């Protein structure tokens, strides 16, 4: 019983912490009511590794991590979308990246384009983007030297991830979710995204059930 109680306390704490790390604009409904399609960008990554590598190699690793998050988010949204959980569609990331390439937009220069410019080029209503700060290669998996105490205390900090949703027409930030990455976050990129988005699901603004509740509350 002690272990069950401890688990429940930790679970409640993790969920509560997830909600505190979420921002939603009070004008979300105003800007997002016409949204039908969103594009997922590769995440801008900053790696701080102990490995002695060249700048070019480091940049390639950062790029790989950024695209891994983009793919993981698409996988998560695709699974949930099949169950009709969302009120919007998500542009196929292969199409997104192809259109960006056709317009000479690469991982190295995407940050100089505004949300409005990217939305116009991709012909979408909003942009999902974000940042990733890591001191490990998450795509290769979080170190498995397991410590029961570290797990519950959340020690062994491997970095931080931030996911943003912005309106395509105005470029305004509508929603943001930030989370520290540690041993509790998941064993790799796909696991991390799946776990953190599940924690944030009750606050995800395009969730159909959440939208229904909001509409009822405004009556």
MDAnalysis code that builds the backbone (N, CA, C; Angstrom):
import MDAnalysis as mda
import numpy as np

u = mda.Universe.empty(657, n_residues=219, atom_resindex=np.repeat(np.arange(219), 3), trajectory=True)
u.add_TopologyAttr("name", ["N", "CA", "C"] * 219)
u.add_TopologyAttr("resid", np.arange(1, 220))
u.add_TopologyAttr("resname", ["UNK", "UNK", "UNK", "UNK", "UNK", "UNK", "UNK", "UNK", "UNK", "UNK", "UNK", "UNK", "UNK", "UNK", "UNK", "UNK", "UNK", "UNK", "UNK", "UNK", "UNK", "UNK", "UNK", "UNK", "UNK", "UNK", "UNK", "UNK", "UNK", "UNK", "UNK", "UNK", "UNK", "UNK", "UNK", "UNK", "UNK", "UNK", "UNK", "UNK", "UNK", "UNK", "UNK", "UNK", "UNK", "UNK", "UNK", "UNK", "UNK", "UNK", "UNK", "UNK", "UNK", "UNK", "UNK", "UNK", "UNK", "UNK", "UNK", "UNK", "UNK", "UNK", "UNK", "UNK", "UNK", "UNK", "UNK", "UNK", "UNK", "UNK", "UNK", "UNK", "UNK", "UNK", "UNK", "UNK", "UNK", "UNK", "UNK", "UNK", "UNK", "UNK", "UNK", "UNK", "UNK", "UNK", "UNK", "UNK", "UNK", "UNK", "UNK", "UNK", "UNK", "UNK", "UNK", "UNK", "UNK", "UNK", "UNK", "UNK", "UNK", "UNK", "UNK", "UNK", "UNK", "UNK", "UNK", "UNK", "UNK", "UNK", "UNK", "UNK", "UNK", "UNK", "UNK", "UNK", "UNK", "UNK", "UNK", "UNK", "UNK", "UNK", "UNK", "UNK", "UNK", "UNK", "UNK", "UNK", "UNK", "UNK", "UNK", "UNK", "UNK", "UNK", "UNK", "UNK", "UNK", "UNK", "UNK", "UNK", "UNK", "UNK", "UNK", "UNK", "UNK", "UNK", "UNK", "UNK", "UNK", "UNK", "UNK", "UNK", "UNK", "UNK", "UNK", "UNK", "UNK", "UNK", "UNK", "UNK", "UNK", "UNK", "UNK", "UNK", "UNK", "UNK", "UNK", "UNK", "UNK", "UNK", "UNK", "UNK", "UNK", "UNK", "UNK", "UNK", "UNK", "UNK", "UNK", "UNK", "UNK", "UNK", "UNK", "UNK", "UNK", "UNK", "UNK", "UNK", "UNK", "UNK", "UNK", "UNK", "UNK", "UNK", "UNK", "UNK", "UNK", "UNK", "UNK", "UNK", "UNK", "UNK", "UNK", "UNK", "UNK", "UNK", "UNK", "UNK", "UNK", "UNK", "UNK", "UNK", "UNK", "UNK", "UNK", "UNK", "UNK", "UNK", "UNK"])
u.atoms.positions = np.array([
    [0.822, -1.214, 0.000],
    [0.000, 0.000, 0.000],
    [0.854, 1.260, 0.000],
    [1.995, 1.199, 0.694],
    [2.872, 2.364, 0.736],
    [3.364, 2.727, -0.657],
    [3.726, 1.667, -1.463],
    [4.244, 1.907, -2.801],
    [3.148, 2.467, -3.713],
    [1.906, 1.955, -3.536],
    [0.784, 2.453, -4.331],
    [0.520, 3.915, -4.012],
    [0.532, 4.243, -2.721],
    [0.293, 5.626, -2.296],
    [1.371, 6.559, -2.835],
    [2.629, 6.085, -2.775],
    [3.740, 6.896, -3.280],
    [3.591, 7.131, -4.771],
    [3.179, 6.077, -5.498],
    [2.999, 6.195, -6.944],
    [1.916, 7.212, -7.273],
    [0.800, 7.163, -6.537],
    [-0.300, 8.092, -6.790],
    [0.105, 9.533, -6.509],
    [0.868, 9.737, -5.444],
    [1.339, 11.075, -5.103],
    [2.231, 11.617, -6.215],
    [3.139, 10.760, -6.702],
    [4.043, 11.176, -7.767],
    [3.270, 11.471, -9.042],
    [2.294, 10.613, -9.373],
    [1.496, 10.794, -10.582],
    [0.729, 12.107, -10.553],
    [0.106, 12.406, -9.417],
    [-0.612, 13.670, -9.267],
    [0.338, 14.848, -9.400],
    [1.523, 14.719, -8.809],
    [2.515, 15.789, -8.882],
    [2.971, 16.041, -10.292],
    [3.211, 14.949, -11.040],
    [3.653, 15.076, -12.436],
    [2.579, 15.750, -13.274],
    [1.316, 15.323, -13.095],
    [0.225, 15.905, -13.870],
    [0.045, 17.377, -13.543],
    [0.090, 17.703, -12.264],
    [-0.069, 19.103, -11.849],
    [1.047, 19.964, -12.418],
    [2.257, 19.427, -12.430],
    [3.394, 20.164, -12.961],
    [3.244, 20.400, -14.454],
    [2.683, 19.412, -15.156],
    [2.463, 19.553, -16.598],
    [1.513, 20.706, -16.879],
    [0.471, 20.830, -16.058],
    [-0.499, 21.902, -16.277],
    [0.103, 23.281, -16.009],
    [1.013, 23.362, -15.016],
    [1.642, 24.646, -14.692],
    [2.581, 25.105, -15.801],
    [3.078, 24.149, -16.593],
    [4.008, 24.491, -17.660],
    [3.309, 24.799, -18.978],
    [1.992, 24.932, -18.937],
    [1.221, 25.193, -20.147],
    [0.677, 26.621, -20.149],
    [0.882, 27.300, -21.277],
    [0.314, 28.638, -21.473],
    [-0.695, 28.572, -22.612],
    [-1.830, 29.227, -22.438],
    [-2.800, 29.356, -23.523],
    [-3.312, 30.783, -23.566],
    [-3.283, 31.379, -24.738],
    [-3.752, 32.751, -24.906],
    [-5.241, 32.833, -24.596],
    [-5.646, 33.901, -23.922],
    [-7.065, 34.081, -23.616],
    [-7.868, 34.414, -24.872],
    [-7.155, 34.642, -25.984],
    [-7.828, 34.918, -27.257],
    [-7.688, 33.749, -28.224],
    [-7.375, 32.572, -27.670],
    [-7.163, 31.408, -28.529],
    [-8.369, 31.144, -29.437],
    [-9.551, 31.091, -28.848],
    [-10.750, 30.771, -29.633],
    [-10.989, 31.779, -30.748],
    [-10.681, 33.030, -30.493],
    [-10.878, 34.081, -31.486],
    [-10.007, 33.837, -32.712],
    [-8.742, 33.496, -32.463],
    [-7.809, 33.315, -33.574],
    [-7.914, 31.939, -34.219],
    [-8.253, 30.915, -33.415],
    [-8.183, 29.538, -33.914],
    [-9.510, 28.963, -34.413],
    [-10.585, 29.724, -34.329],
    [-11.892, 29.168, -34.699],
    [-11.979, 28.749, -36.162],
    [-11.138, 29.359, -37.026],
    [-11.152, 29.002, -38.445],
    [-10.025, 28.051, -38.819],
    [-9.246, 27.605, -37.859],
    [-8.123, 26.721, -38.164],
    [-8.603, 25.340, -38.618],
    [-8.060, 24.884, -39.729],
    [-8.381, 23.541, -40.215],
    [-7.130, 22.683, -40.409],
    [-5.992, 23.316, -40.771],
    [-4.751, 22.578, -41.012],
    [-3.572, 23.278, -40.343],
    [-2.745, 22.508, -39.617],
    [-1.533, 23.023, -38.986],
    [-0.323, 22.292, -39.567],
    [0.805, 22.983, -39.610],
    [2.052, 22.370, -40.064],
    [2.995, 22.213, -38.881],
    [3.720, 21.108, -38.843],
    [4.681, 20.832, -37.779],
    [6.087, 21.091, -38.308],
    [6.801, 21.997, -37.660],
    [8.158, 22.337, -38.080],
    [9.190, 21.421, -37.401],
    [10.351, 21.229, -38.035],
    [11.454, 20.574, -37.309],
    [11.861, 21.490, -36.159],
    [12.163, 20.932, -35.003],
    [12.463, 21.746, -33.827],
    [13.900, 22.272, -33.873],
    [14.055, 23.508, -33.428],
    [15.384, 24.107, -33.352],
    [16.087, 23.547, -32.121],
    [17.228, 22.921, -32.334],
    [17.901, 22.180, -31.273],
    [19.247, 22.787, -30.896],
    [19.515, 22.769, -29.605],
    [20.820, 23.183, -29.099],
    [21.393, 22.030, -28.288],
    [22.513, 21.459, -28.779],
    [23.150, 20.342, -28.091],
    [24.370, 20.810, -27.317],
    [24.453, 20.367, -26.079],
    [25.618, 20.646, -25.250],
    [26.181, 19.304, -24.806],
    [26.996, 18.699, -25.686],
    [27.495, 17.349, -25.452],
    [28.921, 17.364, -24.921],
    [29.263, 16.306, -24.213],
    [30.631, 16.165, -23.728],
    [31.559, 15.677, -24.839],
    [30.987, 15.087, -25.872],
    [31.794, 14.578, -26.984],
    [32.544, 15.712, -27.673],
    [33.772, 15.433, -28.050],
    [34.591, 16.404, -28.779],
    [34.345, 16.215, -30.276],
    [33.407, 17.000, -30.822],
    [33.057, 16.867, -32.234],
    [33.220, 18.210, -32.932],
    [33.308, 18.177, -34.248],
    [33.435, 19.410, -35.024],
    [32.108, 20.151, -35.037],
    [32.162, 21.429, -35.408],
    [30.947, 22.235, -35.475],
    [29.974, 21.663, -36.493],
    [30.496, 21.179, -37.613],
    [29.632, 20.612, -38.651],
    [28.939, 19.348, -38.155],
    [29.686, 18.503, -37.455],
    [29.110, 17.270, -36.919],
    [28.066, 17.582, -35.863],
    [28.356, 18.568, -35.019],
    [27.402, 18.966, -33.983],
    [26.116, 19.487, -34.611],
    [26.273, 20.281, -35.670],
    [25.103, 20.838, -36.352],
    [24.258, 19.738, -36.977],
    [24.912, 18.730, -37.539],
    [24.185, 17.611, -38.131],
    [23.423, 16.835, -37.067],
    [24.030, 16.691, -35.901],
    [23.359, 15.993, -34.806],
    [22.150, 16.794, -34.323],
    [22.310, 18.121, -34.241],
    [21.200, 18.983, -33.824],
    [20.046, 18.872, -34.816],
    [20.391, 18.855, -36.087],
    [19.376, 18.735, -37.131],
    [18.622, 17.409, -36.995],
    [19.356, 16.339, -36.752],
    [18.742, 15.025, -36.607],
    [17.767, 14.995, -35.439],
    [18.164, 15.602, -34.321],
    [17.290, 15.648, -33.147],
    [16.034, 16.472, -33.439],
    [16.216, 17.585, -34.156],
    [15.086, 18.451, -34.484],
    [14.053, 17.772, -35.363],
    [14.528, 17.022, -36.350],
    [13.611, 16.294, -37.235],
    [12.987, 15.100, -36.523],
    [13.707, 14.525, -35.557],
    [13.159, 13.401, -34.791],
    [11.934, 13.839, -33.986],
    [11.976, 15.053, -33.426],
    [10.821, 15.572, -32.679],
    [9.662, 15.854, -33.629],
    [9.966, 16.429, -34.783],
    [8.927, 16.680, -35.791],
    [8.212, 15.372, -36.146],
    [8.977, 14.324, -36.397],
    [8.401, 13.020, -36.747],
    [7.606, 12.416, -35.594],
    [8.122, 12.571, -34.374],
    [7.440, 12.017, -33.199],
    [6.096, 12.698, -32.966],
    [6.051, 14.006, -33.162],
    [4.788, 14.735, -33.011],
    [3.784, 14.298, -34.065],
    [4.255, 14.133, -35.302],
    [3.350, 13.677, -36.367],
    [2.784, 12.301, -36.030],
    [3.637, 11.409, -35.517],
    [3.185, 10.073, -35.137],
    [2.124, 10.141, -34.050],
    [2.372, 10.975, -33.040],
    [1.404, 11.114, -31.941],
    [0.068, 11.651, -32.461],
    [0.113, 12.733, -33.239],
    [-1.114, 13.338, -33.751],
    [-1.853, 12.381, -34.686],
    [-1.116, 11.614, -35.485],
    [-1.736, 10.675, -36.424],
    [-2.528, 9.599, -35.688],
    [-1.947, 9.073, -34.606],
    [-2.635, 8.046, -33.830],
    [-3.904, 8.592, -33.204],
    [-3.817, 9.786, -32.657],
    [-4.988, 10.394, -32.001],
    [-6.035, 10.832, -33.018],
    [-5.572, 11.269, -34.190],
    [-6.487, 11.751, -35.222],
    [-7.366, 10.615, -35.747],
    [-6.809, 9.392, -35.811],
    [-7.590, 8.244, -36.274],
    [-8.776, 7.977, -35.359],
    [-8.651, 8.388, -34.108],
    [-9.739, 8.222, -33.144],
    [-10.616, 9.472, -33.106],
    [-10.374, 10.368, -34.066],
    [-11.147, 11.619, -34.190],
    [-11.078, 12.452, -32.916],
    [-9.869, 12.567, -32.379],
    [-9.679, 13.309, -31.138],
    [-9.476, 14.806, -31.372],
    [-9.115, 15.203, -32.604],
    [-8.766, 16.602, -32.857],
    [-9.735, 17.297, -33.806],
    [-9.831, 18.594, -33.649],
    [-10.708, 19.401, -34.496],
    [-9.964, 19.970, -35.696],
    [-8.676, 19.650, -35.836],
    [-7.876, 20.130, -36.967],
    [-7.115, 18.966, -37.596],
    [-6.607, 19.205, -38.821],
    [-5.749, 18.249, -39.500],
    [-4.303, 18.729, -39.379],
    [-3.372, 17.819, -39.617],
    [-1.957, 18.165, -39.547],
    [-1.304, 17.829, -40.891],
    [-0.661, 18.817, -41.467],
    [-0.023, 18.620, -42.761],
    [1.042, 17.520, -42.675],
    [1.066, 16.656, -43.672],
    [2.081, 15.603, -43.725],
    [3.466, 16.237, -43.677],
    [4.315, 15.782, -42.767],
    [5.619, 16.430, -42.588],
    [6.522, 16.285, -43.814],
    [6.337, 15.211, -44.581],
    [7.117, 15.068, -45.815],
    [6.749, 16.175, -46.792],
    [5.460, 16.490, -46.853],
    [5.007, 17.585, -47.709],
    [5.516, 18.924, -47.181],
    [5.439, 19.087, -45.859],
    [5.933, 20.324, -45.235],
    [7.395, 20.554, -45.587],
    [8.226, 19.546, -45.378],
    [9.656, 19.681, -45.626],
    [9.971, 19.858, -47.111],
    [9.171, 19.209, -47.966],
    [9.376, 19.350, -49.411],
    [9.064, 20.767, -49.866],
    [7.962, 21.330, -49.371],
    [7.575, 22.701, -49.743],
    [8.616, 23.702, -49.238],
    [9.101, 23.472, -48.031],
    [10.139, 24.352, -47.486],
    [11.386, 24.297, -48.366],
    [11.789, 23.094, -48.766],
    [12.977, 22.927, -49.603],
    [12.799, 23.602, -50.959],
    [11.596, 23.501, -51.520],
    [11.303, 24.129, -52.808],
    [11.422, 25.651, -52.734],
    [11.261, 26.189, -51.533],
    [11.367, 27.631, -51.325],
    [12.703, 28.016, -50.691],
    [13.682, 27.094, -50.810],
    [15.040, 27.329, -50.298],
    [15.085, 27.605, -48.793],
    [14.141, 27.016, -48.076],
    [14.120, 27.141, -46.617],
    [14.679, 25.847, -46.040],
    [15.762, 25.961, -45.316],
    [16.431, 24.798, -44.750],
    [16.415, 24.857, -43.223],
    [16.911, 23.796, -42.610],
    [17.002, 23.766, -41.153],
    [17.896, 24.896, -40.641],
    [18.878, 25.265, -41.448],
    [19.844, 26.281, -41.033],
    [19.324, 27.714, -41.152],
    [18.281, 27.935, -41.957],
    [17.795, 29.310, -42.096],
    [16.316, 29.481, -41.768],
    [15.662, 28.398, -41.314],
    [14.228, 28.476, -41.048],
    [13.889, 29.491, -39.960],
    [14.835, 29.732, -39.052],
    [14.569, 30.640, -37.936],
    [14.518, 32.113, -38.352],
    [14.913, 32.442, -39.593],
    [14.850, 33.846, -40.036],
    [13.497, 34.162, -40.664],
    [12.659, 33.145, -40.837],
    [11.326, 33.358, -41.407],
    [10.300, 33.520, -40.289],
    [9.352, 34.410, -40.506],
    [8.304, 34.623, -39.507],
    [7.237, 33.541, -39.626],
    [6.418, 33.429, -38.589],
    [5.307, 32.480, -38.597],
    [4.367, 32.794, -39.753],
    [4.105, 34.059, -39.965],
    [3.209, 34.469, -41.055],
    [3.771, 34.046, -42.405],
    [5.070, 34.225, -42.602],
    [5.700, 33.858, -43.870],
    [5.642, 32.350, -44.086],
    [5.962, 31.587, -43.053],
    [5.946, 30.133, -43.169],
    [4.529, 29.619, -43.433],
    [3.547, 30.190, -42.752],
    [2.157, 29.761, -42.933],
    [1.677, 30.042, -44.357],
    [2.074, 31.176, -44.886],
    [1.675, 31.538, -46.250],
    [2.319, 30.597, -47.267],
    [3.601, 30.316, -47.070],
    [4.320, 29.423, -47.983],
    [3.740, 28.010, -47.943],
    [3.424, 27.537, -46.740],
    [2.916, 26.170, -46.564],
    [1.410, 26.069, -46.774],
    [0.749, 27.236, -46.850],
    [-0.710, 27.281, -47.024],
    [-1.434, 26.543, -45.896],
    [-1.065, 26.899, -44.665],
    [-1.708, 26.322, -43.481],
    [-2.231, 27.451, -42.595],
    [-3.042, 27.078, -41.620],
    [-3.668, 28.071, -40.739],
    [-2.857, 28.371, -39.489],
    [-1.920, 27.491, -39.177],
    [-1.109, 27.692, -37.976],
    [0.143, 26.847, -38.018],
    [1.064, 27.168, -37.139],
    [2.369, 26.502, -37.107],
    [2.644, 25.903, -35.724],
    [3.071, 24.641, -35.711],
    [3.557, 24.011, -34.487],
    [5.079, 23.991, -34.580],
    [5.730, 24.638, -33.648],
    [7.191, 24.721, -33.671],
    [7.710, 24.565, -32.251],
    [9.031, 24.643, -32.095],
    [9.547, 24.528, -30.743],
    [11.060, 24.494, -30.668],
    [11.526, 24.398, -29.439],
    [12.961, 24.370, -29.165],
    [13.311, 23.167, -28.308],
    [14.531, 22.698, -28.491],
    [15.006, 21.539, -27.772],
    [16.425, 21.806, -27.288],
    [16.621, 21.768, -25.981],
    [17.957, 21.920, -25.392],
    [18.336, 20.592, -24.758],
    [19.438, 19.999, -25.215],
    [19.809, 18.663, -24.759],
    [21.288, 18.543, -24.432],
    [21.601, 17.660, -23.492],
    [23.000, 17.315, -23.250],
    [23.247, 15.839, -23.536],
    [22.241, 15.197, -24.195],
    [22.369, 13.824, -24.681],
    [21.739, 13.769, -26.069],
    [21.938, 12.659, -26.776],
    [21.254, 12.442, -28.058],
    [19.975, 11.676, -27.763],
    [18.889, 12.411, -27.653],
    [17.615, 11.813, -27.261],
    [17.161, 10.756, -28.266],
    [17.447, 10.988, -29.549],
    [17.015, 10.041, -30.576],
    [17.667, 8.672, -30.385],
    [18.815, 8.636, -29.705],
    [19.491, 7.362, -29.425],
    [19.049, 6.756, -28.104],
    [18.217, 7.500, -27.379],
    [17.679, 6.963, -26.132],
    [18.322, 7.566, -24.896],
    [17.504, 7.720, -23.859],
    [17.990, 8.214, -22.571],
    [18.817, 7.111, -21.904],
    [19.942, 7.463, -21.280],
    [20.781, 6.459, -20.611],
    [19.965, 5.549, -19.702],
    [20.236, 4.237, -19.766],
    [19.416, 3.285, -19.028],
    [20.015, 2.842, -17.702],
    [20.987, 3.608, -17.195],
    [21.535, 3.279, -15.875],
    [20.506, 3.710, -14.829],
    [19.538, 2.829, -14.603],
    [18.348, 3.147, -13.821],
    [18.648, 3.318, -12.332],
    [18.058, 4.344, -11.771],
    [18.124, 4.564, -10.326],
    [16.705, 4.836, -9.840],
    [16.193, 3.997, -8.959],
    [14.827, 4.147, -8.443],
    [14.636, 5.512, -7.799],
    [15.634, 5.951, -7.040],
    [15.543, 7.241, -6.358],
    [15.539, 8.389, -7.363],
    [16.430, 8.322, -8.362],
    [16.471, 9.360, -9.401],
    [15.129, 9.461, -10.104],
    [14.489, 8.312, -10.343],
    [13.223, 8.292, -11.073],
    [12.157, 9.123, -10.369],
    [12.027, 8.914, -9.069],
    [10.985, 9.616, -8.324],
    [11.361, 11.044, -7.977],
    [12.640, 11.307, -7.825],
    [13.062, 12.673, -7.511],
    [13.231, 13.524, -8.755],
    [13.262, 12.855, -9.920],
    [13.394, 13.599, -11.166],
    [14.805, 14.086, -11.422],
    [15.794, 13.469, -10.775],
    [17.186, 13.870, -10.977],
    [17.668, 13.450, -12.366],
    [18.904, 13.773, -12.674],
    [19.500, 13.481, -13.988],
    [18.781, 14.292, -15.055],
    [19.003, 15.590, -15.060],
    [18.379, 16.479, -16.025],
    [19.106, 16.406, -17.358],
    [18.360, 16.068, -18.427],
    [18.957, 15.925, -19.744],
    [18.635, 17.093, -20.677],
    [17.848, 18.035, -20.197],
    [17.532, 19.184, -21.042],
    [16.098, 19.639, -20.895],
    [15.610, 20.351, -21.900],
    [14.262, 20.911, -21.850],
    [13.682, 21.004, -23.253],
    [12.365, 20.828, -23.354],
    [11.679, 20.949, -24.635],
    [10.519, 21.920, -24.497],
    [10.295, 22.709, -25.531],
    [9.178, 23.650, -25.555],
    [8.430, 23.520, -26.872],
    [7.110, 23.311, -26.799],
    [6.267, 23.194, -27.987],
    [5.350, 24.402, -28.070],
    [5.274, 25.019, -29.252],
    [4.465, 26.220, -29.435],
    [3.484, 26.051, -30.597],
    [2.307, 26.649, -30.458],
    [1.354, 26.738, -31.562],
    [1.086, 28.214, -31.807],
    [1.264, 28.642, -33.052],
    [1.089, 30.058, -33.395],
    [0.078, 30.211, -34.526],
    [-0.655, 31.295, -34.486],
    [-1.641, 31.593, -35.524],
    [-0.944, 32.015, -36.807],
    [-1.380, 31.451, -37.931],
    [-0.724, 31.723, -39.203],
    [-0.928, 33.121, -39.737],
    [-2.091, 33.697, -39.530],
    [-2.390, 35.021, -40.088],
    [-1.727, 36.130, -39.290],
    [-1.813, 36.047, -37.975],
    [-1.268, 37.118, -37.128],
    [0.136, 36.820, -36.611],
    [0.503, 35.538, -36.585],
    [1.801, 35.147, -36.032],
    [1.803, 35.093, -34.513],
    [0.654, 35.344, -33.888],
    [0.579, 35.383, -32.422],
    [0.721, 33.995, -31.809],
    [1.399, 33.939, -30.659],
    [1.534, 32.705, -29.892],
    [0.197, 32.381, -29.237],
    [-0.319, 31.171, -29.492],
    [-1.617, 30.782, -28.949],
    [-1.513, 29.771, -27.814],
    [-0.474, 28.934, -27.860],
    [-0.347, 27.859, -26.871],
    [1.103, 27.469, -26.759],
    [1.538, 27.136, -25.543],
    [2.924, 26.727, -25.338],
    [3.003, 25.737, -24.190],
    [3.837, 24.739, -24.364],
    [4.020, 23.712, -23.338],
    [5.518, 23.453, -23.189],
    [6.039, 23.631, -21.992],
    [7.459, 23.404, -21.719],
    [7.615, 22.268, -20.722],
    [8.654, 21.457, -20.925],
    [8.865, 20.330, -20.032],
    [10.351, 20.007, -19.912],
    [10.760, 19.714, -18.688],
    [12.125, 19.272, -18.446],
    [12.251, 17.816, -18.882],
    [13.406, 17.451, -19.420],
    [13.643, 16.086, -19.863],
    [14.552, 15.387, -18.852],
    [14.065, 14.282, -18.288],
    [14.861, 13.502, -17.345],
    [14.516, 12.022, -17.494],
    [14.907, 11.203, -16.548],
    [14.682, 9.762, -16.666],
    [13.210, 9.392, -16.689],
    [12.348, 10.280, -16.182],
    [10.922, 9.997, -16.164],
    [10.243, 10.359, -17.478],
    [10.978, 11.022, -18.385],
    [10.364, 11.577, -19.589],
    [10.079, 10.552, -20.675],
    [10.788, 9.432, -20.661],
    [10.627, 8.446, -21.717],
    [11.994, 7.975, -22.190],
    [12.011, 6.843, -22.876],
    [13.301, 6.241, -23.233],
    [13.897, 6.793, -24.526],
    [13.087, 7.468, -25.345],
    [13.594, 8.055, -26.591],
    [12.660, 9.166, -27.048],
    [12.890, 9.703, -28.248],
    [12.105, 10.844, -28.726],
    [10.623, 10.523, -28.830],
    [10.274, 9.397, -29.463],
    [8.867, 9.030, -29.631],
    [8.181, 8.853, -28.281],
    [8.871, 8.205, -27.363],
    [8.320, 7.962, -26.030],
    [8.129, 9.276, -25.273],
    [9.116, 10.172, -25.385],
    [9.028, 11.481, -24.730],
    [7.805, 12.251, -25.205],
    [7.658, 12.375, -26.524],
    [6.546, 13.138, -27.088],
    [5.211, 12.506, -26.714],
    [5.118, 11.181, -26.800],
    [3.869, 10.504, -26.469],
    [3.490, 10.752, -25.015],
    [4.450, 10.628, -24.109],
    [4.165, 10.812, -22.682],
    [3.806, 12.257, -22.348],
    [4.585, 13.212, -22.865],
    [4.333, 14.603, -22.497],
    [3.029, 15.117, -23.099],
    [2.686, 14.671, -24.309],
    [1.440, 15.120, -24.917],
    [0.234, 14.479, -24.244],
    [0.403, 13.260, -23.750],
    [-0.685, 12.638, -23.004],
    [-0.945, 13.396, -21.701],
    [0.131, 13.850, -21.054],
    [-0.017, 14.643, -19.831],
    [-0.718, 15.974, -20.124],
    [-0.450, 16.504, -21.314],
    [-1.013, 17.809, -21.680],
    [-2.345, 17.692, -22.402],
    [-2.827, 16.459, -22.645],
    [-3.996, 16.256, -23.502],
    [-5.237, 17.013, -23.037],
    [-5.428, 17.109, -21.725],
    [-6.612, 17.814, -21.230],
    [-6.522, 19.315, -21.455],
    [-5.317, 19.775, -21.760],
    [-5.119, 21.199, -22.009],
    [-4.815, 21.489, -23.479],
    [-4.764, 20.439, -24.320],
    [-4.456, 20.682, -25.721],
    [-5.647, 21.369, -26.367],
    [-5.464, 22.560, -26.920],
    [-6.590, 23.397, -27.353],
    [-7.422, 22.857, -28.503],
    [-6.886, 21.912, -29.290],
    [-7.651, 21.387, -30.433],
    [-8.319, 20.054, -30.119],
    [-8.268, 19.621, -28.871],
    [-8.952, 18.415, -28.463],
    [-10.464, 18.634, -28.574],
    [-11.156, 17.733, -29.262],
    [-12.593, 17.912, -29.515],
    [-13.406, 18.042, -28.228],
    [-13.110, 17.181, -27.248],
    [-13.863, 17.219, -25.996],
    [-13.632, 18.536, -25.266],
    [-12.405, 19.007, -25.303],
    [-12.083, 20.271, -24.636],
    [-12.825, 21.424, -25.307],
    [-12.885, 21.392, -26.643],
    [-13.590, 22.458, -27.369],
    [-15.076, 22.469, -27.028],
    [-15.658, 21.264, -26.884],
    [-17.078, 21.175, -26.539],
    [-17.330, 21.759, -25.161],
    [-16.421, 21.451, -24.212],
    [-16.564, 21.957, -22.855],
    [-16.468, 23.476, -22.836],
    [-15.562, 24.022, -23.642],
    [-15.401, 25.475, -23.703],
    [-16.647, 26.151, -24.214],
    [-17.253, 25.552, -25.260],
    [-18.466, 26.122, -25.859],
    [-19.619, 26.093, -24.861],
    [-19.715, 24.979, -24.108],
    [-20.767, 24.883, -23.104],
    [-20.598, 25.951, -22.029],
    [-19.322, 26.190, -21.656],
    [-19.036, 27.168, -20.613],
    [-19.348, 28.589, -21.001],
    [-19.410, 28.847, -22.308],
    [-19.662, 30.212, -22.781],
    [-21.153, 30.479, -22.991],
    [-21.965, 29.446, -22.858],
    [-23.412, 29.649, -23.040],
    [-24.042, 30.329, -21.846],
])
